[in-house]
Amino acid sequence: LLAMAQEPLSGADNIFTMLTDVDLDYGTVVNENGEEVKLTHGSYNMFIVSPDRRVRKDAYETFYKAYRGMKNTLNATYATSVKGDVFQARAHKFEGALEAALHNNGVPVAVYEQLIEAVHEMLPVLKKYLAIRKRVMGVDQLEMYDLYVPITPEVDDDMPYEAAKALVKEALKPLGAEYQALLDKAYSEGWIDVYETPGKTSGAFCAETYGTHPYVLLNFQGKTDDAFTLGHELGHAMHSHYSGEAQPFETSHYRILAAEVASTVNETLMTHHLLKGETDRVKRAYYITQFLESFRTTCFRQTMFAEFEMKAHRMAESGEPLTVDSLSAMYRELNELYYEGAHVDDNIVLEWMRIPHFYNAFYVYQYATGLCSAVKLADDILHAGTVERYINFLKSGGSDYPIEELKAAGVDLTKKESILASLGVFAQYVDELDALMQ
């Protein structure tokens, strides 16, 4: 019966996708050149980083106006999804939906709860970072649509592919000679599809294939960000290579909790390499801001999402109705807690209505734990010589629960101190940015 119920229980996700990706009309926005442009998910992401504050504000308000017009439908869709999670957890005799979701990866509930606790302890540092942004932008009030626009001057950002390859290889020298040799193989033996071509899929990813080398897809545009993307995807590729070489097929595939660790270790090492010896204040500020923004959106923001999911499910489990007002009030409180120093308006309180990951409950916390694990591992590699231990982690594939694999690598997610150690790196960079931007 439970197996037969899976398709109707996934109906809320399908309805949400059809509504927000296909049927919902987001309206239009007048861009920086005075042209009226259709607002979509993709164009919203461009408008929200526009240097023109009027464009950001218009896009932000127009975007959320569309969700406000469908708020009761979207609330019913999400409430149905949450109730489906609660039903399945009870049918399988778990204590709650959170326990049920974490069970498959062998993750104790304490890991989830301690992530939230650790991030709460470091919220004053995020408040300081937001204060720097407000000061640099010169605004009387920091609005939610001001959070994504770059605050550092543009730097010479040309990065040809050959230069990107050299940067990645040089930055990843701390991972040892064998890793360097594998990078040479990736470069010379056709592992990487580099440039955009007609009909090619967008974005970047790494496809693992057991028994042969991984395949990396890029759409390289010749910017520093593209070099970081190359390093990121090669992190996945090396993880897959080491796992495939060391593990039989059935345990070669690493689980999602560990999936972003190797890629983010590479990005962290690249940031460290670019900053090492860099004396230009503008460039240092640029690289640090890139790192801090990644941390803010991946750790702080995703942890806030994780806390929202936990509270929403516990509301349902205790019989409390999930209404537009109750969920929006709870989401407002979370934004006021996490983004103290920014103005929490009546639009951002509806943001929970547009997050697709909420229909795959208790997934997003893994972005935060993955980033924190990677920052800690990279710090250990640079300052404690733990390369061999890290390579053994890459070789472990799916042979154990990710929690145990990370513990062997030097990150014990069952202890809050592991998260706080990574957040300490965030705090150090915030202090340096504060000094650079005076």
Secondary structure by P-SEA (a helix, b strand, c coil): cccccccccaaaaaaaaaaaacccccccccccccbbbbbcaaaaaaaaacccaaaaaaaaaaaaaaaaaaaaaaaaaaaaaaaaaaaaaaaaccccaaaaaaccccccaaaaaaaaaaaaaaaaaaaaaaaaaaaaacccccccccccccccccccccccaaaaaaaaaaaaccccaaaaaaaaaaacccccccccccccccccbbbbbccbbbbbbbbccccaaaaaaaaaaaaaaaaaaaaaaccccccccccccccaaaaaaaaaaaaaaaacccccaaaaaaaaaaaaaaaaaccaaaaaaaaaaaaaaaaaaacccccaaaaaaaaaaaaaaaaccccccccccccccccccccccccaaaaaaaaaaaaaaaaaaacccaaaaaaaaaaccccccaaaaaaaaccccccaaaaaaaaaaaaaaaaaaaaaac
